[in-house]
């Protein structure tokens, strides 16, 4: 427990030191948070965003918890901050260009609407694709403020996604638009116990905002309400409210947000100046989102609902939902082979089993919970890479294999149509003058064709195949002072 006592001792002096030494302006913080509000698309498995530095991008984030080469180590392993002997600011932007094209292979409506028999192809609508470009920002600051102590703070977006489909596509009842945005503020402290061993600790203050929408089959609702009433059935038919009719669809949209907290820990052991290992852990962050559910109901359906006393069904209401963003742990290694060549490796576990279901609770008692069984698995990411130094320039390359947490086609939804992905990445770090340098990174993500065979809570089955790929372009500016 000696290292804990050391960290506490450092915290006692940090407040007065920061008042005179820390130079992050309020404008910089506002700028970073504004950037984080831009649309994002997940670049790692699930809806995690691993794009948290451009220097790491070039090597597919191999060795990320051990390399400690710039201020982005605040995120990957706070213990790595002890390797930086000057104040440093690093800011990065990543453009994530995903494309996932859907090809239908026999989707069908609830068999109860087709004589209790499965009728492949009975779900109408077009094929579609989702290709929303995401912009992911990072901003980090590191301050060595006392002998063996270093403070850092990071602002980034560790989770995010957006999938967007047309309102008339075949999967419209499963989802049309899905958006998740996060902002994570991560103050951290590192303590160098001795020449070889360092420890780090941080606190995450995390904001999440979610926005989900889908279409509602007005005809199916009307028939369900009519039941055995021939009079109501006639009203449904006279109004053209037949199941699976695009032009008569209603729609639902829910939005919610929340602030919550977590922590992270790091350890770094240096065998020598060029070789080391790092271990980093991030806790789960549990969110309870609160917001609003809004409905646009087909006028004919609204009239029939009101006439039978269901005037509160599909009315605007407050909503709540939980989002347990997963814990993760990384073990990284850096091996200096020569003055020029450094080899990198990383294994990262992510606890996606925390994402058991997506449940939206409506305050309106007439509106049943909207529930999607997710049942995700924990996942692993494996990466190897290298850095090659040519003078003051560093060339980077990396490979990674990123497992999907989605267990099978039955649990895959169009909101997150993910699959295993293989990374191939390249990058370069270029100094412009002694205290300023630029990092560029690029990665292409190869994704196998992805089957989906998901049945929603209303009994509608989306059956088809996604063809997907992702390109990521990253740029980072780093300055010492």
Long-range contacts (C-beta under 8 A, 24 or more apart in sequence): 2-193, 3-191, 3-193, 3-199, 6-148, 6-191, 6-193, 6-199, 7-189, 7-191, 7-199, 7-201, 10-146, 10-149, 10-189, 10-191, 11-189, 13-145, 13-146, 13-149, 14-145, 14-149, 14-151, 14-189, 17-143, 17-145, 17-146, 17-151, 18-143, 18-145, 18-151, 21-87, 21-143, 21-145, 22-141, 22-143, 22-151, 23-87, 23-481, 24-89, 24-141, 24-153, 28-139, 29-155, 31-139, 32-91, 32-137, 32-139, 32-155, 33-155, 33-183, 35-93, 35-135, 35-137, 36-137, 36-155, 36-156, 36-157, 36-181, 36-182, 36-183, 37-181, 37-183, 38-134, 38-135, 38-137, 39-132, 39-133, 39-134, 39-135, 39-160, 39-162, 39-179, 39-181, 40-96, 40-134, 40-135, 40-136, 40-157, 40-160, 40-161, 40-162, 40-180, 40-181, 41-96, 41-98, 41-132, 41-133, 41-134, 41-160, 41-161, 41-162, 41-470, 42-96, 42-98, 42-159, 42-160, 42-161, 42-416, 42-418, 43-94, 43-96, 43-134, 43-136, 43-445, 43-470, 43-472, 44-381, 44-402, 45-350, 45-352, 45-379, 45-381, 45-402, 45-403, 45-404, 45-405, 45-418, 45-420, 45-421, 46-326, 46-350, 46-352, 46-355, 46-376, 46-379, 46-404, 46-405, 46-406, 46-416, 46-418, 47-159, 47-160, 47-161, 47-180, 47-416, 47-418, 48-158, 48-159, 48-326, 48-328, 48-350, 49-136, 49-156, 49-157, 49-158, 49-159, 49-160, 50-381, 51-94, 51-96, 51-136, 51-138, 51-472, 51-474, 52-76, 52-92, 52-138, 52-156, 52-158, 53-90, 53-92, 53-138, 53-439, 53-474, 53-476, 54-92, 54-94, 54-427, 54-439, 54-440, 54-441, 54-474, 54-475, 54-476, 55-396, 55-427, 55-429, 55-439, 55-441, 55-476, 55-478, 56-441, 57-94, 57-425, 57-427, 57-439, 57-441, 57-442, 57-443, 57-472, 57-474, 58-385, 58-396, 58-397, 58-398, 58-425, 58-426, 58-427, 58-428, 58-429, 58-439, 58-440, 58-441, 58-442, 58-474, 59-344, 59-383, 59-385, 59-386, 59-387, 59-396, 59-397, 59-398, 59-425, 59-427, 60-383, 60-384, 60-385, 60-398, 60-399, 60-400, 60-423, 60-424, 60-425, 60-443, 61-346, 61-383, 61-385, 61-398, 61-400, 62-332, 62-344, 62-345, 62-346, 62-383, 62-384, 62-385, 62-398, 62-399, 62-400, 63-278, 63-332, 63-333, 63-334, 63-344, 63-345, 63-346, 63-385, 64-330, 64-332, 64-346, 65-266, 65-278, 65-279, 65-280, 65-330, 65-331, 65-332, 65-346, 66-268, 66-276, 66-277, 66-278, 66-332, 66-333, 66-334, 66-344, 67-278, 67-332, 67-334, 67-344, 68-268, 68-276, 68-278, 70-140, 70-439, 70-476, 70-478, 71-140, 71-141, 71-142, 71-152, 71-154, 71-478, 72-138, 72-140, 72-154, 72-476, 73-142, 73-152, 74-140, 74-141, 74-142, 74-152, 74-153, 74-154, 74-186, 74-188, 74-202, 75-138, 75-140, 75-154, 75-156, 75-158, 75-186, 76-278, 76-280, 76-330, 76-332, 77-200, 77-266, 77-267, 77-268, 77-278, 77-279, 77-280, 77-330, 77-332, 78-152, 78-188, 78-189, 78-190, 78-200, 78-201, 78-202, 78-264, 78-265, 78-266, 78-280, 79-190, 79-198, 79-199, 79-200, 79-266, 79-267, 79-268, 79-278, 79-280, 80-190, 80-198, 80-200, 80-266, 80-268, 80-278, 81-142, 81-144, 81-150, 81-151, 81-152, 81-188, 81-190, 81-200, 82-148, 82-150, 82-190, 82-191, 82-192, 82-198, 82-268, 83-268, 84-142, 84-144, 84-150, 85-144, 86-144, 86-480, 86-481, 87-141, 87-142, 87-143, 87-144, 87-480, 87-481, 88-140, 88-141, 88-142, 88-478, 88-479, 88-480, 88-481, 89-139, 89-140, 89-141, 89-478, 89-479, 89-481, 90-138, 90-139, 90-140, 90-476, 90-477, 90-478, 90-479, 91-137, 91-138, 91-139, 91-140, 91-476, 91-477, 92-137, 92-138, 92-139, 92-439, 92-474, 92-475, 92-476, 92-477, 93-135, 93-136, 93-137, 93-138, 93-474, 93-475, 93-476, 94-134, 94-135, 94-136, 94-137, 94-138, 94-472, 94-473, 94-474, 95-133, 95-134, 95-135, 95-472, 95-473, 95-474, 96-133, 96-134, 96-135, 96-136, 96-470, 96-471, 96-472, 97-131, 97-133, 97-470, 97-471, 97-472, 97-473, 98-130, 98-131, 98-132, 98-133, 98-134, 98-468, 98-469, 98-470, 99-129, 99-130, 99-131, 99-468, 99-469, 99-470, 100-129, 100-130, 100-131, 100-163, 100-417, 100-450, 100-466, 100-467, 100-468, 101-127, 101-128, 101-129, 101-466, 101-467, 101-468, 102-127, 102-128, 102-129, 102-169, 102-170, 102-171, 102-414, 102-417, 102-452, 102-464, 102-465, 102-466, 103-127, 103-464, 103-465, 103-466, 103-467, 104-170, 104-463, 104-464, 105-463, 105-464, 105-465, 106-463, 106-464, 107-170, 107-171, 107-460, 107-461, 107-462, 107-463, 107-464, 108-460, 108-461, 108-463, 109-217, 109-220, 109-243, 109-244, 109-459, 109-460, 110-220, 110-458, 110-459, 110-460, 111-459, 112-459, 113-220, 113-223, 113-243, 113-244, 118-461, 120-463, 122-244, 123-170, 123-244, 123-460, 123-461, 123-462, 124-170, 124-244, 124-245, 124-246, 125-168, 125-169, 125-170, 125-171, 125-172, 125-246, 126-166, 126-168, 126-169, 126-170, 127-169, 127-170, 127-464, 128-165, 128-166, 128-169, 128-170, 128-171, 130-163, 130-164, 130-165, 130-414, 130-417, 132-162, 132-163, 132-164, 134-160, 134-162, 136-160, 138-476, 148-191, 148-192, 148-193, 149-189, 149-190, 149-191, 149-192, 150-189, 150-190, 150-192, 151-187, 151-188, 151-189, 151-190, 152-187, 152-188, 152-189, 152-190, 152-202, 153-185, 153-186, 153-187, 153-188, 154-184, 154-185, 154-186, 154-188, 155-183, 155-184, 155-185, 155-186, 156-183, 156-184, 156-186, 157-181, 157-182, 157-183, 157-184, 158-182, 158-184, 158-206, 158-325, 159-208, 159-325, 161-415, 161-416, 163-414, 163-415, 163-416, 163-417, 165-414, 167-215, 167-246, 167-249, 167-251, 168-246, 170-462, 170-464, 171-414, 171-462, 172-214, 172-215, 172-246, 172-249, 173-214, 173-215, 173-216, 173-217, 173-456, 173-458, 173-460, 174-214, 174-413, 174-414, 174-415, 174-454, 174-456, 174-460, 174-462, 175-212, 175-213, 175-214, 175-413, 175-414, 175-415, 176-213, 176-214, 176-215, 176-251, 177-211, 177-212, 177-213, 178-211, 178-212, 178-213, 178-415, 178-416, 179-209, 179-210, 179-211, 179-212, 180-208, 180-209, 180-210, 180-211, 180-323, 181-208, 181-209, 181-210, 182-206, 182-207, 182-208, 182-209, 182-325, 183-207, 186-264, 188-264, 190-266, 195-270, 196-269, 196-270, 196-271, 197-267, 197-268, 197-269, 197-270, 198-267, 198-268, 198-269, 198-270, 199-265, 199-266, 199-267, 199-268, 200-264, 200-265, 200-266, 200-267, 200-268, 201-263, 201-264, 201-265, 201-266, 202-263, 202-264, 202-265, 202-266, 203-261, 203-262, 203-263, 203-264, 204-261, 204-262, 204-263, 204-264, 204-282, 204-283, 204-285, 205-259, 205-261, 206-259, 206-260, 206-261, 206-262, 206-285, 206-287, 206-325, 207-257, 207-258, 207-259, 208-257, 208-258, 208-260, 208-287, 208-289, 208-323, 208-325, 209-255, 209-256, 209-257, 210-254, 210-255, 210-256, 210-257, 210-289, 210-291, 210-321, 210-323, 211-253, 211-254, 211-255, 212-253, 212-254, 212-255, 212-360, 212-415, 213-251, 213-252, 213-253, 213-254, 214-251, 214-252, 215-249, 215-250, 215-251, 215-252, 216-249, 216-250, 216-251, 216-252, 216-295, 216-297, 216-314, 217-243, 217-244, 217-245, 217-249, 217-458, 217-460, 218-245, 218-248, 218-249, 218-250, 218-297, 218-298, 218-300, 218-301, 219-243, 219-244, 219-245, 219-248, 220-244, 220-458, 221-250, 221-301, 222-301, 222-304, 225-304, 225-305, 225-308, 225-310, 232-304, 232-308, 235-304, 236-304, 239-300, 239-301, 239-303, 239-304, 240-300, 241-298, 241-300, 241-301, 241-304, 248-298, 248-300, 248-301, 249-298, 250-295, 250-296, 250-297, 250-298, 250-301, 250-314, 251-295, 251-296, 252-293, 252-294, 252-295, 252-314, 253-293, 253-294, 253-295, 254-291, 254-292, 254-293, 254-294, 254-319, 254-321, 254-360, 254-370, 255-291, 255-292, 256-289, 256-290, 256-291, 256-292, 256-319, 256-320, 256-321, 257-289, 257-290, 257-291, 258-287, 258-288, 258-289, 258-290, 258-323, 260-285, 260-286, 260-287, 260-288, 261-285, 272-336, 273-336, 274-334, 274-335, 274-336, 274-342, 275-334, 275-335, 275-336, 276-333, 276-334, 277-331, 277-332, 277-333, 277-334, 278-330, 278-331, 278-332, 278-333, 278-334, 279-329, 279-330, 279-331, 279-332, 280-329, 280-330, 280-332, 281-327, 281-328, 281-329, 281-330, 282-327, 282-328, 282-329, 283-327, 284-324, 284-325, 284-326, 284-327, 284-351, 284-354, 285-324, 285-325, 286-322, 286-323, 286-324, 286-325, 287-322, 287-323, 287-324, 287-325, 288-320, 288-321, 288-322, 289-320, 289-321, 289-322, 289-323, 290-318, 290-319, 290-320, 291-318, 291-319, 291-320, 292-316, 292-317, 292-318, 292-319, 293-317, 293-318, 293-319, 293-360, 293-362, 293-364, 293-367, 310-366, 312-364, 312-365, 312-366, 313-366, 313-367, 314-367, 315-364, 315-366, 315-367, 317-362, 317-363, 317-364, 317-367, 318-362, 318-363, 319-360, 319-361, 319-362, 319-363, 320-360, 320-361, 320-363, 321-358, 321-359, 321-360, 321-361, 322-359, 324-354, 324-355, 325-354, 326-350, 326-351, 326-352, 326-353, 326-354, 326-355, 327-351, 327-354, 339-389, 340-388, 340-389, 340-390, 341-386, 341-387, 341-388, 341-389, 342-386, 342-387, 342-388, 342-389, 343-384, 343-385, 343-386, 344-383, 344-384, 344-385, 344-386, 344-387, 344-398, 345-383, 345-384, 345-385, 346-381, 346-382, 346-383, 346-384, 347-380, 347-381, 347-382, 348-380, 348-381, 348-383, 349-378, 349-379, 349-380, 350-378, 350-379, 350-380, 350-381, 350-405, 351-378, 352-376, 352-377, 352-378, 352-379, 352-405, 353-377, 353-378, 353-405, 355-405, 370-457, 371-457, 372-413, 372-456, 372-457, 373-411, 374-411, 374-413, 375-407, 375-411, 376-405, 376-406, 376-407, 376-411, 377-405, 377-406, 377-407, 378-405, 379-403, 379-404, 379-405, 383-423, 385-425, 392-431, 393-428, 393-429, 393-430, 393-431, 394-428, 394-429, 395-427, 395-428, 396-425, 396-426, 396-427, 396-428, 396-429, 396-441, 397-425, 397-426, 397-427, 398-423, 398-424, 398-425, 398-426, 399-423, 399-424, 399-425, 400-425, 402-445, 409-451, 409-452, 409-453, 409-454, 410-453, 410-454, 410-455, 411-454, 412-450, 412-451, 412-452, 412-453, 412-454, 413-452, 413-454, 413-462, 414-452, 414-454, 414-462, 417-450, 417-452, 417-466, 417-468, 418-450, 419-447, 419-448, 419-450, 419-466, 419-468, 420-447, 420-448, 421-445, 421-446, 421-447, 421-470, 422-446, 422-447, 427-474, 435-479, 435-480, 435-481, 436-477, 436-478, 436-479, 436-480, 437-477, 437-478, 438-475, 438-476, 438-477, 438-478, 439-474, 439-475, 439-476, 439-478, 440-474, 440-475, 440-476, 441-472, 441-473, 441-474, 441-475, 441-476, 442-471, 442-472, 442-473, 442-474, 443-471, 443-472, 443-474, 444-469, 444-470, 444-471, 444-472, 445-469, 445-470, 445-471, 445-472
